[in-house]
Amino acid sequence: MRSGSTRREFLGTVATLPAIGALSGRATGESGPRSAGAMQTAQSWPEFAFDAANTGHNPDGTGPVENVGGQWVASAGGRTTVQPVVADGVVYLPSQNGQIYAFDPVSGDSVDGWPVDLGSSIGSVPAIVDGTLYVGDDSGTLHAVDTAAGEELWRFGTDGRIDTPPAVVDGTVYVGSTGGGFFAIDISQDDESITERWSFDTGEEDNRAISSGAAVGSVETEDGPKELVVFGTDSSAAENASLFALEVSSGDEVWSRELRGPVTSTPTIADGSVFVGTGVDGDPQGGLLYNIEAATGSPRGRFNA
């Protein structure tokens, strides 16, 4: 297995680092959301769609119901293409200028020590777990940043651009790239070093880019509960667009399902199903929403958008 660079090693060099790439969690009888470290505070939204299963629901959160409107405007200093995340009383926003900005959620003031410059355009939604921000960039590098110090802890190289939000659960990061590789990266307890546990190749010769994030969840199967990570591929050929389900412990393929049109949306695992949308080749306004059995990959139905 390959080990990632530590913060001390990274700070001693400015060279591009070579590429290096499971989760355990609760079993819930049926597929359900995975713990993203800690759910943090009631008002937090620490990663894409709130949790690793991408449910898009904070059960403890509340929102304004009266006089809803803008409270402040802050400049990110560059074009932004992805949503911010909120954790531990701070709003974090990545920018196409290669920097991550941090703002006070009440005043909109910049947080001391930020922005942090990562050196390449960022089109990935960050995930924040236990005080560390994880985000990918257009150079194919996954970064970990200490949110308290505003310092980069480590970086991990992949085989293509990272457009997708990483999934972080119980000390492991999952991320895919447009080069067709999907990686499981174990984090050390001090969060200063990493090891690639396994990687999975979707078939680079078929132009199977990964442009959707991953959902991680516990799924009830005939052999008992299994922890799965599910993601899709975006291909120029419709027959090469697929949804993959891998075992989080080993990276072994549990099932795959060819879908009509590229998968560019991030799937959700809920109620024993995987829900995912696809585009339709030749119809930029069209699309499909699939309901797929999470345990087997068998189709349960689809909706024409």
ZADO-1210 file (C-alpha; in nm, 4 decimals, padded with zeros to 6 digits):
<atoms>
<atom x="00.0000" y="00.0000" z="00.0000" code="MET" pos="1"/>
<atom x="00.1169" y="00.3506" z="-00.0682" code="ARG" pos="2"/>
<atom x="00.1370" y="00.6177" z="00.1944" code="SER" pos="3"/>
<atom x="00.0482" y="00.9815" z="00.1425" code="GLY" pos="4"/>
<atom x="00.2671" y="01.2764" z="00.2307" code="SER" pos="5"/>
<atom x="00.2511" y="01.4192" z="00.5791" code="THR" pos="6"/>
<atom x="00.2141" y="01.7881" z="00.6532" code="ARG" pos="7"/>
<atom x="00.5826" y="01.8116" z="00.7405" code="ARG" pos="8"/>
<atom x="00.6827" y="01.6490" z="00.4114" code="GLU" pos="9"/>
<atom x="00.4383" y="01.8617" z="00.2130" code="PHE" pos="10"/>
<atom x="00.5555" y="02.1891" z="00.3610" code="LEU" pos="11"/>
<atom x="00.9112" y="02.0989" z="00.2666" code="GLY" pos="12"/>
<atom x="00.8422" y="02.0717" z="-00.1059" code="THR" pos="13"/>
<atom x="00.6441" y="02.2445" z="-00.3766" code="VAL" pos="14"/>
<atom x="00.6684" y="01.9610" z="-00.6269" code="ALA" pos="15"/>
<atom x="00.3579" y="01.7823" z="-00.7492" code="THR" pos="16"/>
<atom x="00.3128" y="01.4687" z="-00.5396" code="LEU" pos="17"/>
<atom x="00.2456" y="01.1291" z="-00.6981" code="PRO" pos="18"/>
<atom x="-00.0932" y="00.9615" z="-00.6851" code="ALA" pos="19"/>
<atom x="-00.1598" y="00.7355" z="-00.3894" code="ILE" pos="20"/>
<atom x="-00.5897" y="00.5845" z="-00.2711" code="GLY" pos="21"/>
<atom x="-01.3328" y="00.1845" z="00.3537" code="ALA" pos="22"/>
<atom x="-01.5520" y="00.2557" z="00.5744" code="LEU" pos="23"/>
<atom x="-01.7195" y="00.0882" z="00.8657" code="SER" pos="24"/>
<atom x="-02.0350" y="00.2220" z="01.0163" code="GLY" pos="25"/>
<atom x="-02.3698" y="00.1391" z="01.1535" code="ARG" pos="26"/>
<atom x="-02.5873" y="-00.1296" z="01.0038" code="ALA" pos="27"/>
<atom x="-02.9494" y="-00.0230" z="00.9926" code="THR" pos="28"/>
<atom x="-03.1446" y="-00.3214" z="00.8665" code="GLY" pos="29"/>
<atom x="-03.2155" y="-00.1323" z="00.5482" code="GLU" pos="30"/>
<atom x="-03.0016" y="00.1088" z="00.3593" code="SER" pos="31"/>
<atom x="-02.9664" y="00.4361" z="00.5431" code="GLY" pos="32"/>
<atom x="-02.7393" y="00.7327" z="00.5967" code="PRO" pos="33"/>
<atom x="-02.3864" y="00.6872" z="00.7193" code="ARG" pos="34"/>
<atom x="-02.2337" y="00.8844" z="01.0006" code="SER" pos="35"/>
<atom x="-02.0061" y="01.1556" z="00.8652" code="ALA" pos="36"/>
<atom x="-01.7847" y="01.1535" z="01.1698" code="GLY" pos="37"/>
<atom x="-02.0126" y="01.3579" z="01.3910" code="ALA" pos="38"/>
<atom x="-02.3299" y="01.5317" z="01.2800" code="MET" pos="39"/>
<atom x="-02.1910" y="01.8396" z="01.4561" code="GLN" pos="40"/>
<atom x="-02.4408" y="02.1149" z="01.5448" code="THR" pos="41"/>
<atom x="-02.8071" y="02.1536" z="01.4628" code="ALA" pos="42"/>
<atom x="-02.7346" y="02.4348" z="01.2166" code="GLN" pos="43"/>
<atom x="-02.4436" y="02.2659" z="01.0382" code="SER" pos="44"/>
<atom x="-02.4354" y="02.1421" z="00.6787" code="TRP" pos="45"/>
<atom x="-02.0856" y="01.9947" z="00.6708" code="PRO" pos="46"/>
<atom x="-02.0844" y="01.8257" z="00.3295" code="GLU" pos="47"/>
<atom x="-02.2743" y="01.7785" z="00.0046" code="PHE" pos="48"/>
<atom x="-02.6373" y="01.6778" z="00.0760" code="ALA" pos="49"/>
<atom x="-02.5602" y="01.6870" z="00.4511" code="PHE" pos="50"/>
<atom x="-02.4453" y="01.3253" z="00.5073" code="ASP" pos="51"/>
<atom x="-02.2587" y="01.0445" z="00.3344" code="ALA" pos="52"/>
<atom x="-02.5793" y="00.8816" z="00.2085" code="ALA" pos="53"/>
<atom x="-02.6730" y="01.2165" z="00.0474" code="ASN" pos="54"/>
<atom x="-03.0159" y="01.2338" z="00.2104" code="THR" pos="55"/>
<atom x="-03.0200" y="01.6151" z="00.1965" code="GLY" pos="56"/>
<atom x="-03.1865" y="01.6324" z="00.5378" code="HIS" pos="57"/>
<atom x="-03.0624" y="01.7672" z="00.8713" code="ASN" pos="58"/>
<atom x="-03.3058" y="01.6190" z="01.1252" code="PRO" pos="59"/>
<atom x="-03.2008" y="01.8681" z="01.3943" code="ASP" pos="60"/>
<atom x="-03.1809" y="02.1784" z="01.1768" code="GLY" pos="61"/>
<atom x="-03.4200" y="02.4701" z="01.1737" code="THR" pos="62"/>
<atom x="-03.4634" y="02.7480" z="00.9227" code="GLY" pos="63"/>
<atom x="-03.6132" y="03.0974" z="00.9161" code="PRO" pos="64"/>
<atom x="-03.9860" y="03.1174" z="00.8544" code="VAL" pos="65"/>
<atom x="-04.0400" y="03.4956" z="00.8649" code="GLU" pos="66"/>
<atom x="-03.8668" y="03.7899" z="00.6971" code="ASN" pos="67"/>
<atom x="-03.6497" y="03.5614" z="00.4899" code="VAL" pos="68"/>
<atom x="-03.3943" y="03.7564" z="00.2898" code="GLY" pos="69"/>
<atom x="-03.0305" y="03.8425" z="00.2429" code="GLY" pos="70"/>
<atom x="-02.8330" y="03.9282" z="00.5537" code="GLN" pos="71"/>
<atom x="-02.4889" y="03.9957" z="00.4076" code="TRP" pos="72"/>
<atom x="-02.2823" y="03.9647" z="00.0895" code="VAL" pos="73"/>
<atom x="-01.9179" y="03.8550" z="00.0895" code="ALA" pos="74"/>
<atom x="-01.6726" y="03.8358" z="-00.1986" code="SER" pos="75"/>
<atom x="-01.4925" y="03.5114" z="-00.2729" code="ALA" pos="76"/>
<atom x="-01.2451" y="03.6872" z="-00.5001" code="GLY" pos="77"/>
<atom x="-01.3196" y="03.4529" z="-00.7887" code="GLY" pos="78"/>
<atom x="-01.5940" y="03.2611" z="-00.9666" code="ARG" pos="79"/>
<atom x="-01.7707" y="03.0008" z="-00.7538" code="THR" pos="80"/>
<atom x="-01.9496" y="02.7014" z="-00.9074" code="THR" pos="81"/>
<atom x="-02.0359" y="02.4829" z="-00.6069" code="VAL" pos="82"/>
<atom x="-02.2320" y="02.5219" z="-00.2870" code="GLN" pos="83"/>
<atom x="-02.0706" y="02.6288" z="00.0414" code="PRO" pos="84"/>
<atom x="-02.0707" y="02.4108" z="00.3525" code="VAL" pos="85"/>
<atom x="-02.1300" y="02.5150" z="00.7130" code="VAL" pos="86"/>
<atom x="-01.9543" y="02.3605" z="01.0120" code="ALA" pos="87"/>
<atom x="-01.8616" y="02.4700" z="01.3625" code="ASP" pos="88"/>
<atom x="-02.0001" y="02.8195" z="01.3091" code="GLY" pos="89"/>
<atom x="-01.8132" y="02.8947" z="00.9862" code="VAL" pos="90"/>
<atom x="-01.9195" y="02.9090" z="00.6188" code="VAL" pos="91"/>
<atom x="-01.6605" y="02.7597" z="00.3810" code="TYR" pos="92"/>
<atom x="-01.6710" y="02.8398" z="00.0093" code="LEU" pos="93"/>
<atom x="-01.4340" y="02.7127" z="-00.2632" code="PRO" pos="94"/>
<atom x="-01.3481" y="02.9282" z="-00.5636" code="SER" pos="95"/>
<atom x="-01.2273" y="02.8817" z="-00.9174" code="GLN" pos="96"/>
<atom x="-00.9258" y="03.0950" z="-00.8267" code="ASN" pos="97"/>
<atom x="-00.7925" y="02.7995" z="-00.6259" code="GLY" pos="98"/>
<atom x="-00.8743" y="02.9351" z="-00.2819" code="GLN" pos="99"/>
<atom x="-01.1057" y="02.8232" z="-00.0015" code="ILE" pos="100"/>
<atom x="-01.2757" y="03.1149" z="00.1765" code="TYR" pos="101"/>
<atom x="-01.4176" y="03.1154" z="00.5286" code="ALA" pos="102"/>
<atom x="-01.6835" y="03.3578" z="00.6564" code="PHE" pos="103"/>
<atom x="-01.8618" y="03.4298" z="00.9801" code="ASP" pos="104"/>
<atom x="-02.2236" y="03.3144" z="00.9222" code="PRO" pos="105"/>
<atom x="-02.3734" y="03.6088" z="01.1122" code="VAL" pos="106"/>
<atom x="-02.1661" y="03.9029" z="00.9902" code="SER" pos="107"/>
<atom x="-02.0143" y="03.7706" z="00.6667" code="GLY" pos="108"/>
<atom x="-01.6692" y="03.8805" z="00.7832" code="ASP" pos="109"/>
<atom x="-01.3691" y="03.6776" z="00.6693" code="SER" pos="110"/>
<atom x="-01.2276" y="03.4407" z="00.9273" code="VAL" pos="111"/>
<atom x="-00.8696" y="03.5087" z="01.0358" code="ASP" pos="112"/>
<atom x="-00.6155" y="03.2893" z="00.8575" code="GLY" pos="113"/>
<atom x="-00.8349" y="03.2418" z="00.5500" code="TRP" pos="114"/>
<atom x="-00.8552" y="03.2089" z="00.2509" code="PRO" pos="115"/>
<atom x="-00.6289" y="02.9092" z="00.1985" code="VAL" pos="116"/>
<atom x="-00.4682" y="02.8823" z="-00.1460" code="ASP" pos="117"/>
<atom x="-00.4667" y="02.5267" z="-00.2844" code="LEU" pos="118"/>
<atom x="-00.3124" y="02.6200" z="-00.6188" code="GLY" pos="119"/>
<atom x="-00.5746" y="02.4949" z="-00.8651" code="SER" pos="120"/>
<atom x="-00.9364" y="02.5718" z="-00.9571" code="SER" pos="121"/>
<atom x="-01.1865" y="02.4062" z="-00.7244" code="ILE" pos="122"/>
<atom x="-01.5122" y="02.2598" z="-00.8549" code="GLY" pos="123"/>
<atom x="-01.5750" y="02.0136" z="-00.5732" code="SER" pos="124"/>
<atom x="-01.8045" y="02.0652" z="-00.2741" code="VAL" pos="125"/>
<atom x="-01.5958" y="02.0291" z="00.0445" code="PRO" pos="126"/>
<atom x="-01.6682" y="01.7880" z="00.3276" code="ALA" pos="127"/>
<atom x="-01.5810" y="01.8860" z="00.6839" code="ILE" pos="128"/>
<atom x="-01.5404" y="01.6196" z="00.9505" code="VAL" pos="129"/>
<atom x="-01.3916" y="01.6685" z="01.2966" code="ASP" pos="130"/>
<atom x="-01.2223" y="01.9964" z="01.2131" code="GLY" pos="131"/>
<atom x="-01.0702" y="01.8918" z="00.8793" code="THR" pos="132"/>
<atom x="-01.1888" y="02.0147" z="00.5394" code="LEU" pos="133"/>
<atom x="-01.1542" y="01.7728" z="00.2452" code="TYR" pos="134"/>
<atom x="-01.1860" y="01.8986" z="-00.1124" code="VAL" pos="135"/>
<atom x="-01.0719" y="01.8070" z="-00.4651" code="GLY" pos="136"/>
<atom x="-00.9485" y="02.0331" z="-00.7430" code="ASP" pos="137"/>
<atom x="-00.9113" y="02.0484" z="-01.1202" code="ASP" pos="138"/>
<atom x="-00.5558" y="01.9127" z="-01.1071" code="SER" pos="139"/>
<atom x="-00.6926" y="01.5863" z="-00.9658" code="GLY" pos="140"/>
<atom x="-00.5626" y="01.6500" z="-00.6155" code="THR" pos="141"/>
<atom x="-00.7551" y="01.5808" z="-00.2962" code="LEU" pos="142"/>
<atom x="-00.6608" y="01.8208" z="-00.0164" code="HIS" pos="143"/>
<atom x="-00.7072" y="01.8050" z="00.3606" code="ALA" pos="144"/>
<atom x="-00.7018" y="02.1389" z="00.5450" code="VAL" pos="145"/>
<atom x="-00.6987" y="02.2000" z="00.9204" code="ASP" pos="146"/>
<atom x="-00.9914" y="02.4403" z="00.9661" code="THR" pos="147"/>
<atom x="-00.8602" y="02.5814" z="01.2956" code="ALA" pos="148"/>
<atom x="-00.5116" y="02.6642" z="01.1670" code="ALA" pos="149"/>
<atom x="-00.5952" y="02.7225" z="00.8002" code="GLY" pos="150"/>
<atom x="-00.3075" y="02.4901" z="00.7052" code="GLU" pos="151"/>
<atom x="-00.2946" y="02.2086" z="00.4538" code="GLU" pos="152"/>
<atom x="-00.2333" y="01.8724" z="00.6217" code="LEU" pos="153"/>
<atom x="-00.1810" y="01.6491" z="00.3199" code="TRP" pos="154"/>
<atom x="-00.2664" y="01.6009" z="-00.0458" code="ARG" pos="155"/>
<atom x="-00.3448" y="01.2944" z="-00.2564" code="PHE" pos="156"/>
<atom x="-00.3080" y="01.2733" z="-00.6345" code="GLY" pos="157"/>
<atom x="-00.5563" y="01.0989" z="-00.8643" code="THR" pos="158"/>
<atom x="-00.5640" y="01.0213" z="-01.2350" code="ASP" pos="159"/>
<atom x="-00.7972" y="01.3016" z="-01.3443" code="GLY" pos="160"/>
<atom x="-00.9917" y="01.6120" z="-01.2390" code="ARG" pos="161"/>
<atom x="-01.1974" y="01.5879" z="-00.9177" code="ILE" pos="162"/>
<atom x="-01.5420" y="01.7400" z="-00.9758" code="ASP" pos="163"/>
<atom x="-01.7163" y="01.5428" z="-00.7039" code="THR" pos="164"/>
<atom x="-01.7694" y="01.5908" z="-00.3301" code="PRO" pos="165"/>
<atom x="-01.5627" y="01.3484" z="-00.1222" code="PRO" pos="166"/>
<atom x="-01.7419" y="01.1185" z="00.1215" code="ALA" pos="167"/>
<atom x="-01.5741" y="01.0965" z="00.4614" code="VAL" pos="168"/>
<atom x="-01.6808" y="00.8352" z="00.7167" code="VAL" pos="169"/>
<atom x="-01.5035" y="00.6843" z="01.0171" code="ASP" pos="170"/>
<atom x="-01.1533" y="00.7842" z="00.9160" code="GLY" pos="171"/>
<atom x="-01.1755" y="00.7050" z="00.5440" code="THR" pos="172"/>
<atom x="-01.2219" y="00.9319" z="00.2424" code="VAL" pos="173"/>
<atom x="-01.3893" y="00.8130" z="-00.0788" code="TYR" pos="174"/>
<atom x="-01.3412" y="01.0105" z="-00.3987" code="VAL" pos="175"/>
<atom x="-01.3558" y="00.9553" z="-00.7749" code="GLY" pos="176"/>
<atom x="-01.1967" y="01.1367" z="-01.0675" code="SER" pos="177"/>
<atom x="-01.2632" y="01.2047" z="-01.4333" code="THR" pos="178"/>
<atom x="-00.9819" y="00.9616" z="-01.5153" code="GLY" pos="179"/>
<atom x="-01.2134" y="00.6752" z="-01.4176" code="GLY" pos="180"/>
<atom x="-01.0439" y="00.5878" z="-01.0890" code="GLY" pos="181"/>
<atom x="-01.2218" y="00.5616" z="-00.7555" code="PHE" pos="182"/>
<atom x="-01.0181" y="00.5649" z="-00.4336" code="PHE" pos="183"/>
<atom x="-01.0540" y="00.4705" z="-00.0662" code="ALA" pos="184"/>
<atom x="-00.8055" y="00.6625" z="00.1471" code="ILE" pos="185"/>
<atom x="-00.7412" y="00.5851" z="00.5138" code="ASP" pos="186"/>
<atom x="-00.6516" y="00.8784" z="00.7383" code="ILE" pos="187"/>
<atom x="-00.4137" y="00.8496" z="01.0325" code="SER" pos="188"/>
<atom x="-00.5412" y="00.9342" z="01.3802" code="GLN" pos="189"/>
<atom x="-00.3476" y="01.2618" z="01.3838" code="ASP" pos="190"/>
<atom x="-00.4784" y="01.3393" z="01.0322" code="ASP" pos="191"/>
<atom x="-00.1259" y="01.4129" z="00.9098" code="GLU" pos="192"/>
<atom x="-00.0698" y="01.1042" z="00.6952" code="SER" pos="193"/>
<atom x="-00.2777" y="00.8844" z="00.4673" code="ILE" pos="194"/>
<atom x="-00.2670" y="00.5405" z="00.3054" code="THR" pos="195"/>
<atom x="-00.4504" y="00.4205" z="-00.0022" code="GLU" pos="196"/>
<atom x="-00.6507" y="00.1198" z="00.1089" code="ARG" pos="197"/>
<atom x="-00.7784" y="00.0302" z="-00.2372" code="TRP" pos="198"/>
<atom x="-00.8633" y="00.1763" z="-00.5754" code="SER" pos="199"/>
<atom x="-01.1124" y="00.0732" z="-00.8414" code="PHE" pos="200"/>
<atom x="-01.0823" y="00.1289" z="-01.2158" code="ASP" pos="201"/>
<atom x="-01.4143" y="00.1750" z="-01.3962" code="THR" pos="202"/>
<atom x="-01.2590" y="00.1128" z="-01.7373" code="GLY" pos="203"/>
<atom x="-01.0465" y="00.4002" z="-01.8604" code="GLU" pos="204"/>
<atom x="-01.0364" y="00.2594" z="-02.2139" code="GLU" pos="205"/>
<atom x="-01.4141" y="00.3122" z="-02.2354" code="ASP" pos="206"/>
<atom x="-01.3892" y="00.6779" z="-02.1316" code="ASN" pos="207"/>
<atom x="-01.5752" y="00.6113" z="-01.8073" code="ARG" pos="208"/>
<atom x="-01.5185" y="00.9365" z="-01.6232" code="ALA" pos="209"/>
<atom x="-01.6552" y="00.9758" z="-01.2704" code="ILE" pos="210"/>
<atom x="-01.8424" y="01.3043" z="-01.2532" code="SER" pos="211"/>
<atom x="-02.0822" y="01.2170" z="-00.9713" code="SER" pos="212"/>
<atom x="-02.0177" y="01.1945" z="-00.6011" code="GLY" pos="213"/>
<atom x="-02.0517" y="00.8768" z="-00.3983" code="ALA" pos="214"/>
<atom x="-02.3200" y="00.7638" z="-00.1541" code="ALA" pos="215"/>
<atom x="-02.2179" y="00.5433" z="00.1366" code="VAL" pos="216"/>
<atom x="-02.4707" y="00.3347" z="00.3252" code="GLY" pos="217"/>
<atom x="-02.5582" y="00.0127" z="00.5030" code="SER" pos="218"/>
<atom x="-02.7679" y="-00.2196" z="00.2857" code="VAL" pos="219"/>
<atom x="-02.9560" y="-00.5308" z="00.3972" code="GLU" pos="220"/>
<atom x="-02.8780" y="-00.8268" z="00.1671" code="THR" pos="221"/>
<atom x="-02.9523" y="-01.2007" z="00.1699" code="GLU" pos="222"/>
<atom x="-02.6169" y="-01.2499" z="00.3422" code="ASP" pos="223"/>
<atom x="-02.6841" y="-00.9835" z="00.6047" code="GLY" pos="224"/>
<atom x="-02.5999" y="-00.6129" z="00.6114" code="PRO" pos="225"/>
<atom x="-02.3262" y="-00.4846" z="00.3815" code="LYS" pos="226"/>
<atom x="-02.1593" y="-00.1476" z="00.3736" code="GLU" pos="227"/>
<atom x="-02.1625" y="-00.0158" z="00.0166" code="LEU" pos="228"/>
<atom x="-02.0286" y="00.2837" z="-00.1685" code="VAL" pos="229"/>
<atom x="-02.2259" y="00.3708" z="-00.4833" code="VAL" pos="230"/>
<atom x="-02.1258" y="00.6071" z="-00.7665" code="PHE" pos="231"/>
<atom x="-02.1923" y="00.6554" z="-01.1369" code="GLY" pos="232"/>
<atom x="-01.9929" y="00.7192" z="-01.4523" code="THR" pos="233"/>
<atom x="-02.0266" y="00.9783" z="-01.7243" code="ASP" pos="234"/>
<atom x="-01.9375" y="00.8524" z="-02.0716" code="SER" pos="235"/>
<atom x="-01.9619" y="00.9746" z="-02.4272" code="SER" pos="236"/>
<atom x="-02.1205" y="00.6381" z="-02.5120" code="ALA" pos="237"/>
<atom x="-02.4559" y="00.5666" z="-02.3461" code="ALA" pos="238"/>
<atom x="-02.3804" y="00.1959" z="-02.3094" code="GLU" pos="239"/>
<atom x="-02.0725" y="00.2783" z="-02.1007" code="ASN" pos="240"/>
<atom x="-02.2610" y="00.4899" z="-01.8459" code="ALA" pos="241"/>
<atom x="-02.3027" y="00.2755" z="-01.5365" code="SER" pos="242"/>
<atom x="-02.3791" y="00.2773" z="-01.1671" code="LEU" pos="243"/>
<atom x="-02.1314" y="00.0843" z="-00.9495" code="PHE" pos="244"/>
<atom x="-02.1722" y="-00.0543" z="-00.5971" code="ALA" pos="245"/>
<atom x="-01.8544" y="-00.1609" z="-00.4155" code="LEU" pos="246"/>
<atom x="-01.7903" y="-00.3109" z="-00.0729" code="GLU" pos="247"/>
<atom x="-01.6362" y="-00.0442" z="00.1434" code="VAL" pos="248"/>
<atom x="-01.4001" y="-00.2853" z="00.3184" code="SER" pos="249"/>
<atom x="-01.2360" y="-00.4279" z="00.0079" code="SER" pos="250"/>
<atom x="-01.3373" y="-00.2287" z="-00.2993" code="GLY" pos="251"/>
<atom x="-01.4816" y="-00.5453" z="-00.4550" code="ASP" pos="252"/>
<atom x="-01.7646" y="-00.4883" z="-00.7015" code="GLU" pos="253"/>
<atom x="-02.1000" y="-00.6034" z="-00.5625" code="VAL" pos="254"/>
<atom x="-02.2979" y="-00.5040" z="-00.8710" code="TRP" pos="255"/>
<atom x="-02.3052" y="-00.2642" z="-01.1609" code="SER" pos="256"/>
<atom x="-02.5961" y="-00.1456" z="-01.3727" code="ARG" pos="257"/>
<atom x="-02.5799" y="00.0103" z="-01.7189" code="GLU" pos="258"/>
<atom x="-02.8042" y="00.3135" z="-01.7480" code="LEU" pos="259"/>
<atom x="-02.9321" y="00.5183" z="-02.0362" code="ARG" pos="260"/>
<atom x="-02.7363" y="00.8404" z="-02.0496" code="GLY" pos="261"/>
<atom x="-02.4468" y="00.9745" z="-01.8419" code="PRO" pos="262"/>
<atom x="-02.4601" y="00.9761" z="-01.4627" code="VAL" pos="263"/>
<atom x="-02.3582" y="01.3251" z="-01.3539" code="THR" pos="264"/>
<atom x="-02.5776" y="01.3539" z="-01.0436" code="SER" pos="265"/>
<atom x="-02.4777" y="01.2142" z="-00.7052" code="THR" pos="266"/>
<atom x="-02.6844" y="00.9105" z="-00.5982" code="PRO" pos="267"/>
<atom x="-02.8778" y="00.8789" z="-00.2734" code="THR" pos="268"/>
<atom x="-02.9208" y="00.5616" z="-00.0658" code="ILE" pos="269"/>
<atom x="-03.2515" y="00.5417" z="00.1224" code="ALA" pos="270"/>
<atom x="-03.5206" y="00.2857" z="00.2107" code="ASP" pos="271"/>
<atom x="-03.3438" y="-00.0044" z="00.0403" code="GLY" pos="272"/>
<atom x="-03.3012" y="00.1832" z="-00.2871" code="SER" pos="273"/>
<atom x="-03.0458" y="00.3851" z="-00.4765" code="VAL" pos="274"/>
<atom x="-03.1965" y="00.6907" z="-00.6436" code="PHE" pos="275"/>
<atom x="-02.9970" y="00.8534" z="-00.9221" code="VAL" pos="276"/>
<atom x="-03.0617" y="01.0805" z="-01.2199" code="GLY" pos="277"/>
<atom x="-02.9082" y="01.0581" z="-01.5664" code="THR" pos="278"/>
<atom x="-02.8990" y="01.2717" z="-01.8755" code="GLY" pos="279"/>
<atom x="-03.0262" y="01.1565" z="-02.2133" code="VAL" pos="280"/>
<atom x="-02.7855" y="01.1610" z="-02.5060" code="ASP" pos="281"/>
<atom x="-02.8995" y="01.3989" z="-02.7775" code="GLY" pos="282"/>
<atom x="-03.1593" y="01.5654" z="-02.5542" code="ASP" pos="283"/>
<atom x="-03.0051" y="01.8321" z="-02.3305" code="PRO" pos="284"/>
<atom x="-03.3449" y="01.9038" z="-02.1724" code="GLN" pos="285"/>
<atom x="-03.4295" y="01.5404" z="-02.1052" code="GLY" pos="286"/>
<atom x="-03.3369" y="01.3125" z="-01.8183" code="GLY" pos="287"/>
<atom x="-03.4278" y="01.0022" z="-01.6224" code="LEU" pos="288"/>
<atom x="-03.4631" y="00.9316" z="-01.2505" code="LEU" pos="289"/>
<atom x="-03.3888" y="00.5699" z="-01.1560" code="TYR" pos="290"/>
<atom x="-03.4969" y="00.3671" z="-00.8525" code="ASN" pos="291"/>
<atom x="-03.2568" y="00.0730" z="-00.8167" code="ILE" pos="292"/>
<atom x="-03.2568" y="-00.1977" z="-00.5503" code="GLU" pos="293"/>
<atom x="-02.9556" y="-00.1217" z="-00.3340" code="ALA" pos="294"/>
<atom x="-02.8733" y="-00.4831" z="-00.2457" code="ALA" pos="295"/>
<atom x="-02.8726" y="-00.6264" z="-00.5992" code="THR" pos="296"/>
<atom x="-02.8692" y="-00.3432" z="-00.8539" code="GLY" pos="297"/>
<atom x="-03.2012" y="-00.4607" z="-00.9996" code="SER" pos="298"/>
<atom x="-03.4180" y="-00.1821" z="-01.1450" code="PRO" pos="299"/>
<atom x="-03.7320" y="-00.0954" z="-00.9538" code="ARG" pos="300"/>
<atom x="-03.8551" y="00.1757" z="-01.1858" code="GLY" pos="301"/>
<atom x="-03.7673" y="00.5005" z="-01.3567" code="ARG" pos="302"/>
<atom x="-03.9245" y="00.8381" z="-01.4149" code="PHE" pos="303"/>
<atom x="-03.8923" y="01.0331" z="-01.7396" code="ASN" pos="304"/>
<atom x="-03.8081" y="01.3912" z="-01.6575" code="ALA" pos="305"/>
</atoms>
